[in-house]
Amino acid sequence: MLRVNDIKERLLRLDEDASLLLNDENKYRCFIVGGGALVLMGYISRATHDIDVINHVPRDLISLMEKYDISTNVSAHIDCFPDDYDYRATKIDIKTQKIDFYTLSLEDLVISKLSASRDKDIHDITENAVLQALNWSLLDKLAKDIRQSLLSDREIDEFNGHYRDFVGRYKNATANF
């Protein structure tokens, strides 16, 4: 089970191996998503088994990432993330050579977890720290953006239901924390 320091250590080891494997001058970007991002940001305290990423790294590094239980399978579900997520991302404060690591914004993470709507995702985004830190206006804007990028009417209907339920239950309740 990974906690903040474990995640950072794993990212540093990956970066070190990447610097030995790649002989180019490029610096790559990798975006941490899911529970691992929320752990790194300090919003949830539960440990996570792996680190989910949206990667912008060469294919040569994918197998190396798997060695460190860094999953790139989230890229198959890219529609769960609002467009231009990279502009709202925050760089993780670790010194790296080949890969800069970022977490998506809290609001991007909440939208993606509402899209997935698994029990553990809903539990993560209903933590007090998450609810208190949310920029509800930005969340609303991103919810509108994601509706335009979802592929099917069924997905849009499901997301709308999850989003309305989340906002209805928690937006006004945050004033009571």
C-alpha positions as CSV (number, residue, x, y, z in Angstrom):
1,M,0.0,0.0,0.0
2,L,1.4,3.3,-1.0
3,R,1.4,6.5,1.0
4,V,2.8,10.0,0.0
5,N,6.4,9.2,0.6
6,D,6.2,5.8,-1.1
7,I,4.6,7.4,-4.2
8,K,7.3,10.1,-4.4
9,E,10.0,7.5,-4.0
10,R,8.6,5.4,-6.7
11,L,8.4,8.4,-9.1
12,L,12.0,9.3,-8.3
13,R,13.2,5.7,-9.0
14,L,11.3,5.7,-12.3
15,D,12.8,9.0,-13.3
16,E,16.3,7.8,-12.4
17,D,15.8,4.6,-14.6
18,A,14.3,6.7,-17.4
19,S,17.4,9.0,-17.4
20,L,19.6,5.9,-17.9
21,L,17.3,4.4,-20.6
22,L,16.7,7.6,-22.7
23,N,19.6,9.4,-24.3
24,D,17.7,12.4,-25.6
25,E,17.6,15.9,-24.1
26,N,13.8,15.9,-23.8
27,K,12.0,16.2,-20.5
28,Y,8.6,14.4,-20.4
29,R,5.4,15.1,-18.6
30,C,3.4,12.5,-16.6
31,F,0.0,13.3,-15.0
32,I,-0.9,11.4,-11.8
33,V,-4.7,10.8,-11.5
34,G,-7.0,8.8,-9.3
35,G,-6.5,8.0,-5.7
36,G,-2.7,8.4,-6.0
37,A,-3.1,12.1,-7.0
38,L,-5.5,12.7,-4.1
39,V,-3.1,11.1,-1.7
40,L,-0.2,13.2,-3.0
41,M,-2.3,16.3,-2.7
42,G,-3.1,15.5,0.9
43,Y,-6.9,15.3,0.4
44,I,-7.3,11.6,1.3
45,S,-5.3,9.5,3.7
46,R,-6.1,6.1,2.4
47,A,-3.2,4.2,0.8
48,T,-3.4,3.1,-2.8
49,H,-2.1,0.0,-4.6
50,D,-0.8,1.6,-7.8
51,I,-0.3,4.9,-9.4
52,D,-2.6,5.8,-12.3
53,V,-1.2,8.2,-14.9
54,I,-2.0,9.9,-18.1
55,N,1.4,9.7,-19.7
56,H,3.2,11.9,-22.2
57,V,6.2,9.7,-22.3
58,P,7.8,7.6,-25.1
59,R,6.5,4.1,-25.5
60,D,9.9,2.8,-24.3
61,L,9.0,3.9,-20.8
62,I,5.7,2.2,-20.6
63,S,7.2,-1.2,-19.6
64,L,9.5,0.6,-17.2
65,M,6.4,2.3,-15.6
66,E,4.7,-1.1,-15.2
67,K,7.8,-2.3,-13.2
68,Y,6.9,0.4,-10.7
69,D,3.1,-0.4,-10.7
70,I,2.5,2.8,-12.5
71,S,-0.6,2.2,-14.7
72,T,-1.1,3.9,-18.0
73,N,-4.4,2.1,-18.6
74,V,-6.2,5.2,-17.6
75,S,-5.3,6.6,-21.0
76,A,-8.0,4.3,-22.4
77,H,-10.5,6.3,-20.4
78,I,-9.3,9.8,-21.4
79,D,-12.9,10.9,-22.0
80,C,-13.4,10.9,-18.2
81,F,-11.0,13.9,-18.0
82,P,-12.1,17.4,-19.0
83,D,-10.2,18.9,-21.9
84,D,-7.2,21.0,-21.2
85,Y,-6.6,19.3,-17.8
86,D,-2.9,19.9,-18.3
87,Y,-3.3,23.7,-17.9
88,R,-4.8,23.2,-14.4
89,A,-2.3,20.6,-13.3
90,T,0.2,21.2,-10.5
91,K,3.8,20.0,-10.6
92,I,4.8,17.7,-7.9
93,D,7.7,19.1,-5.8
94,I,10.4,16.5,-6.5
95,K,13.6,17.0,-8.3
96,T,13.7,14.9,-11.5
97,Q,15.9,14.6,-14.5
98,K,13.7,13.1,-17.3
99,I,10.1,13.2,-16.2
100,D,8.1,16.0,-14.6
101,F,5.2,14.7,-12.6
102,Y,2.0,16.5,-12.1
103,T,-1.3,16.0,-10.3
104,L,-4.5,17.1,-12.0
105,S,-6.5,19.8,-10.3
106,L,-8.9,18.7,-7.6
107,E,-11.9,19.6,-9.8
108,D,-10.6,17.5,-12.7
109,L,-10.1,14.6,-10.4
110,V,-13.6,14.9,-9.0
111,I,-15.1,15.0,-12.5
112,S,-13.2,11.9,-13.5
113,K,-14.3,10.1,-10.4
114,L,-17.9,11.1,-11.0
115,S,-17.6,9.7,-14.5
116,A,-16.2,6.4,-13.2
117,S,-18.7,6.4,-10.3
118,R,-17.2,3.4,-8.5
119,D,-17.8,3.1,-4.7
120,K,-14.2,3.9,-3.8
121,D,-14.2,6.9,-6.2
122,I,-17.4,8.4,-4.6
123,H,-15.9,7.7,-1.2
124,D,-12.7,9.6,-2.1
125,I,-14.5,12.7,-3.4
126,T,-16.8,12.9,-0.4
127,E,-14.0,13.3,2.1
128,N,-14.3,16.5,4.1
129,A,-10.9,17.8,2.9
130,V,-12.0,17.4,-0.7
131,L,-15.4,19.0,-0.3
132,Q,-13.9,22.0,1.6
133,A,-11.2,22.6,-1.0
134,L,-13.4,22.3,-4.1
135,N,-13.9,25.3,-6.3
136,W,-17.6,24.7,-7.1
137,S,-17.7,27.2,-9.9
138,L,-14.8,25.5,-11.7
139,L,-16.3,22.1,-11.0
140,D,-19.6,23.3,-12.7
141,K,-17.7,24.6,-15.7
142,L,-15.8,21.3,-16.1
143,A,-19.0,19.3,-15.7
144,K,-20.4,21.2,-18.7
145,D,-17.2,20.7,-20.7
146,I,-17.1,16.9,-20.0
147,R,-20.7,16.5,-21.1
148,Q,-19.7,17.8,-24.6
149,S,-16.8,15.3,-24.8
150,L,-18.6,12.2,-23.6
151,L,-19.3,9.7,-26.4
152,S,-22.8,8.5,-25.9
153,D,-26.2,9.7,-24.6
154,R,-26.1,6.9,-22.0
155,E,-22.8,8.2,-20.7
156,I,-24.0,11.7,-20.6
157,D,-27.2,10.7,-18.7
158,E,-25.2,8.7,-16.2
159,F,-22.8,11.5,-15.6
160,N,-25.6,14.1,-15.2
161,G,-27.3,11.9,-12.6
162,H,-24.0,11.4,-10.6
163,Y,-23.2,15.1,-10.9
164,R,-26.6,16.3,-9.8
165,D,-26.6,13.9,-6.8
166,F,-23.1,15.0,-5.8
167,V,-23.8,18.7,-6.0
168,G,-27.2,18.3,-4.3
169,R,-25.8,16.3,-1.4
170,Y,-22.5,18.1,-0.8
171,K,-22.3,21.7,-2.2
172,N,-24.3,23.4,0.4
173,A,-23.2,21.0,3.1
174,T,-19.6,22.3,2.9
175,A,-20.7,25.5,4.7
176,N,-21.3,23.3,7.8
177,F,-17.8,21.9,8.1
